């Protein structure tokens, strides 16, 4: 599968996705000199160049009828993600969600007989849902030397 990453997706995801998806071609619009190209031109060009999926953070794209029509006409799978948290923590949550989901999504899309629309759900920003924190001086786990 050939996956095109939109310019609004951090380029830092590129290498991680390439490592996670070694049997697939993952390209970022900036490396193929398409940065700045409007989606109405980008989508048909990407489809003509043989891309199968488009990964974007552009959630508003689905609110614009002409862009929705371009997505449909391209026939490419449309994969989007969003995050409502600012700064490095928000970026980390978004990247974590995308990186964790993409191998599963690609597996599903390989078996798809037609175009699919995918929305990657974000990670929960609450600390208590993402990790446990233990003070071994106050509550030592069973494995902790006493």
C-alpha positions as CSV (number, residue, x, y, z in Angstrom):
1,X,0.0,0.0,0.0
2,X,1.2,3.5,-0.8
3,X,0.4,6.1,1.9
4,X,0.7,9.8,1.5
5,X,1.0,12.0,4.6
6,X,-0.4,15.5,4.5
7,X,1.8,18.5,5.3
8,X,-0.2,19.2,8.5
9,X,1.1,15.9,10.0
10,X,4.4,16.2,11.8
11,X,7.2,15.0,9.6
12,X,8.6,13.2,12.6
13,X,5.9,10.5,12.1
14,X,7.3,9.6,8.8
15,X,10.3,7.5,10.0
16,X,8.2,5.8,12.7
17,X,5.5,4.8,10.2
18,X,8.1,3.5,7.8
19,X,9.6,1.3,10.5
20,X,6.1,0.1,11.6
21,X,5.0,-0.5,8.0
22,X,8.1,-1.9,6.3
23,X,6.1,-3.6,3.5
24,X,4.4,-0.3,2.5
25,X,5.5,2.9,0.9
26,X,5.0,5.9,3.2
27,X,5.7,9.4,1.8
28,X,5.3,12.9,3.2
29,X,4.1,15.6,0.8
30,X,7.2,17.7,1.7
31,X,9.6,15.1,0.3
32,X,7.8,14.8,-3.0
33,X,7.7,18.6,-3.4
34,X,3.9,18.9,-2.9
35,X,4.1,21.1,0.2
36,X,1.7,24.0,-0.2
37,X,-0.4,22.2,-2.8
38,X,-4.1,22.7,-2.1
39,X,-6.0,19.5,-1.3
40,X,-8.3,20.0,-4.3
41,X,-5.2,19.5,-6.5
42,X,-3.3,17.2,-4.2
43,X,-6.0,14.5,-3.9
44,X,-6.4,13.8,-7.6
45,X,-2.6,14.0,-8.2
46,X,-2.0,11.5,-5.4
47,X,-4.6,9.1,-6.8
48,X,-3.0,9.4,-10.3
49,X,0.5,8.7,-8.8
50,X,-0.9,5.5,-7.3
51,X,-1.4,6.4,-3.6
52,X,-3.9,4.3,-1.8
53,X,-4.4,6.2,1.4
54,X,-4.1,9.8,2.6
55,X,-3.2,10.6,6.3
56,X,-4.2,14.0,7.5
57,X,-4.9,16.1,10.6
58,X,-7.3,18.3,8.6
59,X,-10.6,17.5,10.3
60,X,-12.3,20.6,8.7
61,X,-11.7,19.0,5.3
62,X,-14.9,17.0,5.8
63,X,-16.9,20.2,6.3
64,X,-16.1,21.5,2.8
65,X,-18.3,19.9,0.1
66,X,-15.8,20.4,-2.7
67,X,-13.0,18.7,-0.6
68,X,-15.4,15.8,0.4
69,X,-16.2,15.4,-3.3
70,X,-12.4,15.3,-4.2
71,X,-11.8,12.7,-1.5
72,X,-14.6,10.5,-2.9
73,X,-13.5,11.0,-6.4
74,X,-9.9,10.1,-5.6
75,X,-10.9,6.7,-4.4
76,X,-8.2,6.8,-1.8
77,X,-8.8,5.7,1.8
78,X,-9.0,8.9,3.9
79,X,-7.4,8.6,7.4
80,X,-7.7,11.5,9.7
81,X,-6.8,12.3,13.3
82,X,-7.3,15.2,15.6
83,X,-6.2,16.3,19.0
84,X,-7.5,19.0,21.2
85,X,-4.5,19.5,23.4
86,X,-1.8,22.1,22.9
87,X,1.9,21.9,23.1
88,X,4.2,19.0,23.3
89,X,1.8,16.9,25.4
90,X,-0.9,17.3,22.7
91,X,1.6,16.5,19.9
92,X,2.8,13.4,21.8
93,X,-0.8,12.2,22.4
94,X,-1.6,12.7,18.7
95,X,1.5,11.0,17.5
96,X,1.0,8.1,19.9
97,X,-2.5,7.5,18.7
98,X,-1.6,7.5,15.1
99,X,1.5,5.4,15.5
100,X,-0.4,2.8,17.6
101,X,-3.4,2.7,15.1
102,X,-1.7,2.7,11.7
103,X,-0.5,-1.0,11.6
104,X,-4.1,-2.1,12.5
105,X,-5.7,0.3,10.0
106,X,-3.4,-0.7,7.2
107,X,-4.2,-4.4,7.9
108,X,-8.0,-3.5,7.7
109,X,-7.5,-1.4,4.5
110,X,-5.6,-4.1,2.7
111,X,-8.7,-6.3,2.8
112,X,-11.1,-3.5,2.0
113,X,-12.8,-3.9,-1.4
114,X,-13.7,-0.2,-1.6
115,X,-12.7,3.2,-0.3
116,X,-12.8,3.7,3.5
117,X,-13.0,6.7,5.8
118,X,-11.0,6.3,9.0
119,X,-11.0,8.5,12.1
120,X,-8.2,7.7,14.6
121,X,-9.5,8.4,18.0
122,X,-7.1,10.2,20.3
123,X,-5.4,9.0,23.5
124,X,-6.9,9.9,26.8
125,X,-5.1,12.9,28.1
126,X,-5.7,12.1,31.8
127,X,-2.6,10.8,33.5
128,X,-4.5,8.1,35.4
129,X,-5.6,6.5,32.2
130,X,-2.2,6.4,30.5
131,X,0.2,5.3,33.1
132,X,0.5,4.2,36.8
133,X,2.9,6.0,39.1
134,X,4.2,4.3,42.2
135,X,6.2,5.7,45.1
136,X,8.1,2.6,46.2
137,X,8.9,4.2,49.5
138,X,5.2,4.5,50.4
139,X,3.7,1.6,48.5
140,X,6.3,-0.8,47.5
141,X,5.2,-3.4,44.9
142,X,5.6,-7.1,45.7
143,X,8.7,-7.3,43.5
144,X,10.4,-4.3,45.2
145,X,13.3,-5.1,47.6
146,X,12.4,-4.2,51.2
